[in-house]
């Protein structure tokens, strides 16, 4: 399984970005997906998760109401729509695939077995 994240960039506070994560393989639709981020000097933190079916989502309090996770099981892609970006959202964003078949949402990074390479998001004030 390979995950390829894209869509990061340099934006100003208040702008929007949409991250994409394309997955290889035929089993994408059977696994929950998540987005995590890591800012310089900080630990990796949970951002959002979506269940394998797409009918359940979960967000970190810091992004709730601003970010939206979604998935397209035909395109094997998970998205993270980020609105009203803040400088504190600056980080490398990683997508990840859950380790358990047909799982629900999860904010535990240790439950994810495959990780993308990360895409940099920088928000200037």
N, C-alpha and C positions, 0 to 999 in steps of 0.2 A: 504494500500500500504506500503510495506517495501522495503527499499533500503539498500543493503549490499555492502559497498565499500571494496576493497581489493587491494593488490599489492604494497603497500608502503614498504619502507625500508630505509636502510642506504647505500648510494652510494657516489662515489667520483665525483667531478666536471668533466663534460664532459661525464659522463655515461648516460645510458638510463633506464627508467622504464616504465612499462605499468600498469596503474591503470584500474581496472574493477569495475563496479557497476551493480550488479544483482538486478532486480526488481521483486517483486511478483505481481500477478494479471494478468488479461487478457487485460488490456488497455494500456500497455506500449507503443505500437506502435502508439498510438494516441496523444502522448504528447511530447513536446520538453523537452530536458534534458540539464542540465548544470553541470559544475564543478566550484566549488569555493574553496578558500583556506584561511586559517587564520594562520598567523605567530604569535609567542609569542609577546604580547603587542601591536598587531595591529588589525585593524578591518578586518572582513571577506571581501575578494575581489573576484571579478569575474575572472574566468580563461578562460572558453570556453563554448559555447552553440551549440547545434545541433537541428535543427527543427524536428518535429514529423516524417517527411518523410525521413529525412537524407540528403536531397538535399541542405541544407543550413547550413553553420557553421559560427561562429563568435568568434573571439579571442581577449583577452586583448593584448594591444601592447607589453607588457612585455614578452609574450610567443609566439607571432606570428612568424611563421617560425621554431619554435622549437617543439611545441606541436601540436598534431593532435587529434581531437575528432572524434569518429565514433560510430556507433551503429549497433547492430544485433537484429533486431526485432523478429527473430525466437527464439533467446536465451534470449530475454528480458534483454539485457545487453548493457551498454554504456561503452566505453573505452576512456582512455586518454593516448595516447602515448607521452611520454616526452623524448625528445632527448636533447643532449648538456646541461645537467642540470647544474645549477649554485648554489652556496651557497644561494643566495637570493631566490631560489625556495623552500627553507626549510619551511615547513608549514604542518598543518593538512589539507588534501584535502577532500572535501565533494562533493558528487553528490546530485543532486536535480531534482525533477520532476516539470515541469511547471504546473500552476494551470488551464490553459485554454486548452480546447480540440483543437487539431490540430493547435497549435500555431507555430509561427516561432521562431527564435532565440531571446534571451533576456539576457541582462546583469543585470537586476534588481533583486536582491535577494528576494524582497517582492513579486515578481510574481511567486515564486516557493512555492509550498504548502507542499511538502514532501521532507525530507532530510535524507540522510544516516548518519551513525554514525561517519564517518571520518576515514581516514587512514593517518598515519604519513609518511611524506617524509623528509628525512634528507640528505642534500648534503654537504659533507665535502670538504674543499678546498685543 
